Amino acid sequence: MLEISNKLEGSKLEFKLNGRLDTITAPQLEEEIKDNIGGVSELVFDFSDLSYISSAGLRVLLSAQKTMNQNGSMVVRNVSEAIQEIFDVTGFSDILTIE
């Protein structure tokens, strides 16, 4: 299960994720991004309440990063140790801006 809340301030869009980003929930996040990303130049993901990310979740992040490479910047914040380890093992820590 994944709860997604978003906050748009000017051209900055922030997604706060709570739960698990996996094969079942990744399409939900993908749809939320697609529906809200128009005109956004700064995209922020708050992972403080995200407990798990699968390869499907990583794919959504990669797709968002590719879009934001052309339109502005993307940051992932408040990453747990377990998710940071996944980012390190998969090489995503080299692709994403993690704060």
N, CA and C atoms as an extended XYZ file, in Angstrom:
297
Properties=species:S:1:pos:R:3:atomname:S:1:resname:S:1:resid:I:1 pbc="F F F"
N         0.835       -1.188        0.000 N   MET     1
C         0.000        0.000        0.000 CA  MET     1
C         0.876        1.247        0.000 C   MET     1
N         0.429        2.261       -0.732 N   LEU     2
C         1.179        3.509       -0.836 CA  LEU     2
C         0.223        4.685       -0.760 C   LEU     2
N         0.538        5.614        0.124 N   GLU     3
C        -0.194        6.875        0.176 CA  GLU     3
C         0.691        7.935       -0.459 C   GLU     3
N         0.095        8.706       -1.370 N   ILE     4
C         0.832        9.756       -2.064 CA  ILE     4
C         0.144       11.079       -1.799 C   ILE     4
N         0.890       12.038       -1.286 N   SER     5
C         0.343       13.389       -1.190 CA  SER     5
C         1.283       14.298       -1.974 C   SER     5
N         0.709       15.319       -2.601 N   ASN     6
C         1.571       16.238       -3.334 CA  ASN     6
C         1.208       17.674       -3.000 C   ASN     6
N         2.212       18.536       -3.140 N   LYS     7
C         2.059       19.954       -2.833 CA  LYS     7
C         2.742       20.727       -3.954 C   LYS     7
N         1.983       21.598       -4.592 N   LEU     8
C         2.524       22.420       -5.672 CA  LEU     8
C         2.652       23.850       -5.179 C   LEU     8
N         3.872       24.382       -5.245 N   GLU     9
C         4.130       25.779       -4.875 CA  GLU     9
C         4.854       26.419       -6.048 C   GLU     9
N         4.130       27.220       -6.821 N   GLY    10
C         4.718       27.816       -8.013 CA  GLY    10
C         5.108       26.722       -8.990 C   GLY    10
N         6.413       26.643       -9.310 N   SER    11
C         6.881       25.604      -10.242 CA  SER    11
C         7.578       24.455       -9.507 C   SER    11
N         7.399       24.409       -8.175 N   LYS    12
C         7.983       23.326       -7.366 CA  LYS    12
C         6.873       22.356       -6.963 C   LYS    12
N         7.081       21.075       -7.274 N   LEU    13
C         6.128       20.024       -6.938 CA  LEU    13
C         6.807       19.036       -6.002 C   LEU    13
N         6.164       18.783       -4.858 N   GLU    14
C         6.725       17.838       -3.893 CA  GLU    14
C         5.747       16.688       -3.680 C   GLU    14
N         6.282       15.467       -3.779 N   PHE    15
C         5.521       14.266       -3.482 CA  PHE    15
C         6.020       13.682       -2.173 C   PHE    15
N         5.107       13.411       -1.256 N   LYS    16
C         5.446       12.720       -0.014 CA  LYS    16
C         4.846       11.323       -0.106 C   LYS    16
N         5.708       10.317        0.035 N   LEU    17
C         5.281        8.929       -0.121 CA  LEU    17
C         5.279        8.228        1.233 C   LEU    17
N         4.222        7.455        1.473 N   ASN    18
C         4.089        6.731        2.730 CA  ASN    18
C         3.704        5.287        2.410 C   ASN    18
N         4.588        4.345        2.735 N   GLY    19
C         4.292        2.933        2.496 CA  GLY    19
C         5.339        2.266        1.627 C   GLY    19
N         4.850        1.494        0.651 N   ARG    20
C         5.731        0.696       -0.208 CA  ARG    20
C         5.554        1.108       -1.666 C   ARG    20
N         6.667        1.362       -2.329 N   LEU    21
C         6.654        1.668       -3.764 CA  LEU    21
C         7.124        0.407       -4.486 C   LEU    21
N         6.145       -0.359       -5.003 N   ASP    22
C         6.458       -1.658       -5.593 CA  ASP    22
C         5.680       -1.843       -6.898 C   ASP    22
N         5.657       -3.056       -7.389 N   THR    23
C         5.006       -3.360       -8.672 CA  THR    23
C         3.535       -2.948       -8.674 C   THR    23
N         2.881       -3.088       -7.539 N   ILE    24
C         1.448       -2.761       -7.445 CA  ILE    24
C         1.234       -1.254       -7.389 C   ILE    24
N         2.090       -0.536       -6.651 N   THR    25
C         1.846        0.889       -6.399 CA  THR    25
C         2.595        1.826       -7.348 C   THR    25
N         3.614        1.328       -8.031 N   ALA    26
C         4.397        2.176       -8.941 CA  ALA    26
C         3.536        2.840      -10.023 C   ALA    26
N         2.584        2.124      -10.640 N   PRO    27
C         1.744        2.786      -11.653 CA  PRO    27
C         0.938        3.961      -11.082 C   PRO    27
N         0.557        3.843       -9.815 N   GLN    28
C        -0.176        4.919       -9.137 CA  GLN    28
C         0.698        6.181       -9.060 C   GLN    28
N         1.958        6.032       -8.659 N   LEU    29
C         2.869        7.179       -8.589 CA  LEU    29
C         3.150        7.720       -9.983 C   LEU    29
N         3.348        6.827      -10.937 N   GLU    30
C         3.611        7.239      -12.311 CA  GLU    30
C         2.477        8.126      -12.836 C   GLU    30
N         1.249        7.731      -12.551 N   GLU    31
C         0.072        8.492      -12.980 CA  GLU    31
C         0.021        9.856      -12.291 C   GLU    31
N         0.306        9.876      -10.984 N   GLU    32
C         0.322       11.138      -10.223 CA  GLU    32
C         1.354       12.115      -10.802 C   GLU    32
N         2.527       11.595      -11.127 N   ILE    33
C         3.580       12.440      -11.702 CA  ILE    33
C         3.114       12.988      -13.041 C   ILE    33
N         2.616       12.086      -13.899 N   LYS    34
C         2.185       12.481      -15.240 CA  LYS    34
C         1.093       13.556      -15.186 C   LYS    34
N         0.166       13.402      -14.247 N   ASP    35
C        -0.963       14.331      -14.140 CA  ASP    35
C        -0.572       15.700      -13.592 C   ASP    35
N         0.555       15.785      -12.880 N   ASN    36
C         0.896       17.020      -12.165 CA  ASN    36
C         2.186       17.703      -12.595 C   ASN    36
N         2.935       17.104      -13.518 N   ILE    37
C         4.288       17.599      -13.792 CA  ILE    37
C         4.343       18.782      -14.773 C   ILE    37
N         3.251       19.078      -15.433 N   GLY    38
C         3.239       20.185      -16.392 CA  GLY    38
C         3.645       21.503      -15.760 C   GLY    38
N         4.630       22.163      -16.335 N   GLY    39
C         5.079       23.464      -15.840 CA  GLY    39
C         5.968       23.410      -14.606 C   GLY    39
N         6.332       22.205      -14.175 N   VAL    40
C         7.165       22.049      -12.977 CA  VAL    40
C         8.644       22.099      -13.363 C   VAL    40
N         9.412       22.908      -12.627 N   SER    41
C        10.857       22.957      -12.879 CA  SER    41
C        11.661       22.387      -11.711 C   SER    41
N        10.997       22.136      -10.590 N   GLU    42
C        11.665       21.513       -9.439 CA  GLU    42
C        10.756       20.426       -8.893 C   GLU    42
N        11.244       19.184       -8.938 N   LEU    43
C        10.478       18.036       -8.462 CA  LEU    43
C        11.183       17.453       -7.245 C   LEU    43
N        10.424       17.286       -6.158 N   VAL    44
C        10.988       16.787       -4.900 CA  VAL    44
C        10.198       15.562       -4.446 C   VAL    44
N        10.914       14.522       -4.054 N   PHE    45
C        10.289       13.345       -3.453 CA  PHE    45
C        10.735       13.270       -2.005 C   PHE    45
N         9.783       13.202       -1.080 N   ASP    46
C        10.080       13.037        0.339 CA  ASP    46
C         9.831       11.572        0.697 C   ASP    46
N        10.912       10.870        1.014 N   PHE    47
C        10.837        9.435        1.303 CA  PHE    47
C        10.872        9.142        2.802 C   PHE    47
N        10.606       10.137        3.662 N   SER    48
C        10.728        9.916        5.108 CA  SER    48
C         9.807        8.802        5.604 C   SER    48
N         8.677        8.564        4.940 N   ASP    49
C         7.753        7.512        5.359 CA  ASP    49
C         7.677        6.358        4.357 C   ASP    49
N         8.641        6.285        3.447 N   LEU    50
C         8.674        5.189        2.475 CA  LEU    50
C         9.480        4.040        3.074 C   LEU    50
N         8.862        2.859        3.138 N   SER    51
C         9.534        1.736        3.795 CA  SER    51
C        10.230        0.801        2.817 C   SER    51
N         9.843        0.837        1.524 N   TYR    52
C        10.388       -0.133        0.564 CA  TYR    52
C        10.261        0.430       -0.845 C   TYR    52
N        11.249        0.114       -1.682 N   ILE    53
C        11.166        0.455       -3.101 CA  ILE    53
C        11.644       -0.745       -3.916 C   ILE    53
N        10.879       -1.107       -4.945 N   SER    54
C        11.245       -2.236       -5.812 CA  SER    54
C        11.800       -1.700       -7.128 C   SER    54
N        12.139       -2.613       -8.019 N   SER    55
C        12.645       -2.212       -9.330 CA  SER    55
C        11.596       -1.410      -10.107 C   SER    55
N        10.321       -1.711       -9.891 N   ALA    56
C         9.254       -0.945      -10.554 CA  ALA    56
C         9.247        0.495      -10.052 C   ALA    56
N         9.482        0.676       -8.767 N   GLY    57
C         9.573        2.027       -8.199 CA  GLY    57
C        10.798        2.762       -8.724 C   GLY    57
N        11.913        2.046       -8.848 N   LEU    58
C        13.133        2.646       -9.392 CA  LEU    58
C        12.908        3.111      -10.830 C   LEU    58
N        12.153        2.327      -11.598 N   ARG    59
C        11.864        2.688      -12.980 CA  ARG    59
C        11.079        4.003      -13.051 C   ARG    59
N        10.117        4.179      -12.142 N   VAL    60
C         9.333        5.420      -12.104 CA  VAL    60
C        10.242        6.603      -11.772 C   VAL    60
N        11.144        6.418      -10.812 N   LEU    61
C        12.085        7.490      -10.462 CA  LEU    61
C        13.003        7.831      -11.632 C   LEU    61
N        13.478        6.810      -12.333 N   LEU    62
C        14.364        7.026      -13.475 CA  LEU    62
C        13.638        7.807      -14.572 C   LEU    62
N        12.404        7.444      -14.824 N   SER    63
C        11.599        8.135      -15.827 CA  SER    63
C        11.382        9.600      -15.435 C   SER    63
N        11.082        9.826      -14.165 N   ALA    64
C        10.898       11.208      -13.678 CA  ALA    64
C        12.196       11.992      -13.796 C   ALA    64
N        13.329       11.338      -13.477 N   GLN    65
C        14.630       12.010      -13.574 CA  GLN    65
C        14.934       12.409      -15.012 C   GLN    65
N        14.634       11.519      -15.961 N   LYS    66
C        14.862       11.835      -17.377 CA  LYS    66
C        14.028       13.040      -17.804 C   LYS    66
N        12.785       13.081      -17.372 N   THR    67
C        11.913       14.217      -17.694 CA  THR    67
C        12.474       15.499      -17.089 C   THR    67
N        12.889       15.435      -15.822 N   MET    68
C        13.366       16.637      -15.137 CA  MET    68
C        14.749       17.070      -15.618 C   MET    68
N        15.528       16.160      -16.208 N   ASN    69
C        16.809       16.564      -16.793 CA  ASN    69
C        16.586       17.603      -17.890 C   ASN    69
N        15.440       17.525      -18.552 N   GLN    70
C        15.115       18.472      -19.621 CA  GLN    70
C        14.375       19.698      -19.098 C   GLN    70
N        13.672       19.553      -17.967 N   ASN    71
C        12.785       20.625      -17.499 CA  ASN    71
C        13.244       21.330      -16.232 C   ASN    71
N        14.280       20.834      -15.575 N   GLY    72
C        14.694       21.461      -14.314 CA  GLY    72
C        15.472       20.497      -13.454 C   GLY    72
N        15.075       20.376      -12.182 N   SER    73
C        15.825       19.541      -11.247 CA  SER    73
C        14.899       18.603      -10.480 C   SER    73
N        15.499       17.540       -9.969 N   MET    74
C        14.770       16.575       -9.157 CA  MET    74
C        15.627       16.178       -7.969 C   MET    74
N        14.991       16.114       -6.785 N   VAL    75
C        15.691       15.774       -5.549 CA  VAL    75
C        14.889       14.710       -4.807 C   VAL    75
N        15.605       13.754       -4.207 N   VAL    76
C        14.987       12.770       -3.326 CA  VAL    76
C        15.510       13.053       -1.919 C   VAL    76
N        14.573       13.256       -0.972 N   ARG    77
C        14.958       13.634        0.396 CA  ARG    77
C        14.533       12.569        1.405 C   ARG    77
N        15.209       12.602        2.557 N   ASN    78
C        14.830       11.790        3.723 CA  ASN    78
C        14.777       10.296        3.397 C   ASN    78
N        15.848        9.813        2.789 N   VAL    79
C        15.930        8.409        2.376 CA  VAL    79
C        16.412        7.570        3.557 C   VAL    79
N        15.708        6.470        3.820 N   SER    80
C        16.116        5.569        4.909 CA  SER    80
C        17.395        4.833        4.522 C   SER    80
N        18.015        4.226        5.526 N   GLU    81
C        19.251        3.476        5.289 CA  GLU    81
C        19.020        2.323        4.309 C   GLU    81
N        17.879        1.639        4.472 N   ALA    82
C        17.573        0.485        3.613 CA  ALA    82
C        17.387        0.915        2.162 C   ALA    82
N        16.691        2.007        1.937 N   ILE    83
C        16.469        2.483        0.567 CA  ILE    83
C        17.757        3.061       -0.012 C   ILE    83
N        18.549        3.733        0.818 N   GLN    84
C        19.846        4.239        0.360 CA  GLN    84
C        20.726        3.084       -0.102 C   GLN    84
N        20.661        1.968        0.611 N   GLU    85
C        21.444        0.798        0.233 CA  GLU    85
C        21.006        0.283       -1.145 C   GLU    85
N        19.704        0.271       -1.398 N   ILE    86
C        19.183       -0.138       -2.717 CA  ILE    86
C        19.695        0.819       -3.793 C   ILE    86
N        19.659        2.128       -3.503 N   PHE    87
C        20.174        3.122       -4.454 CA  PHE    87
C        21.664        2.881       -4.724 C   PHE    87
N        22.426        2.572       -3.691 N   ASP    88
C        23.869        2.343       -3.849 CA  ASP    88
C        24.148        1.097       -4.687 C   ASP    88
N        23.463        0.000       -4.390 N   VAL    89
C        23.684       -1.272       -5.080 CA  VAL    89
C        23.295       -1.167       -6.552 C   VAL    89
N        22.210       -0.440       -6.843 N   THR    90
C        21.714       -0.348       -8.221 CA  THR    90
C        22.396        0.766       -9.023 C   THR    90
N        23.196        1.596       -8.347 N   GLY    91
C        23.839        2.713       -9.032 CA  GLY    91
C        22.961        3.955       -9.113 C   GLY    91
N        21.774        3.897       -8.532 N   PHE    92
C        20.871        5.049       -8.568 CA  PHE    92
C        21.406        6.222       -7.761 C   PHE    92
N        22.287        5.949       -6.792 N   SER    93
C        22.862        7.042       -6.007 CA  SER    93
C        23.749        7.922       -6.884 C   SER    93
N        24.194        7.384       -8.033 N   ASP    94
C        24.983        8.191       -8.980 CA  ASP    94
C        24.087        8.978       -9.939 C   ASP    94
N        22.857        8.527      -10.099 N   ILE    95
C        21.928        9.148      -11.059 CA  ILE    95
C        21.079       10.221      -10.386 C   ILE    95
N        20.643        9.940       -9.157 N   LEU    96
C        19.710       10.827       -8.452 CA  LEU    96
C        20.439       11.809       -7.560 C   LEU    96
N        19.811       12.934       -7.312 N   THR    97
C        20.282       13.876       -6.302 CA  THR    97
C        19.571       13.520       -5.013 C   THR    97
N        20.338       13.044       -4.022 N   ILE    98
C        19.751       12.582       -2.763 CA  ILE    98
C        20.226       13.499       -1.644 C   ILE    98
N        19.268       14.014       -0.883 N   GLU    99
C        19.599       14.909        0.243 CA  GLU    99
C        19.168       14.284        1.541 C   GLU    99
